[in-house]
């Protein structure tokens, strides 16, 4: 499970817009994106020169506003 999530995040630089914008982010300009794998939700942000992984949480947890 961990290796699958890491493999997906390593592929992000080649296609950072692959996943949908994060529906839980208020005032999202499209740079905050999210995907789910193995009941974990991974949230990342696309910046000019980097991609930051912001949050990894189990989908059973309530999302915190940010």
BELDAGI-V194222 format. One record per pair of residues at least 6 apart in sequence whose ideal C-beta (glycine too) atoms are under 6 Angstrom apart, sorted by the first residue. I is the first residue (numbers start at 0). J is the second residue. Records with the same first field share a line. If there is no record, write none. Layout:
BEGIN
I = J, J
END
This chain:
BEGIN
0 = 37
3 = 36
4 = 36
8 = 52
11 = 50
15 = 45, 50
18 = 32, 34
20 = 27, 29, 32
21 = 27, 31, 32, 33, 42
23 = 62
24 = 31
30 = 44, 45
31 = 44
32 = 43
33 = 40, 42
34 = 41
38 = 58
39 = 55, 57
40 = 56, 58
41 = 55
42 = 53, 54
43 = 50, 52
44 = 51, 53
END
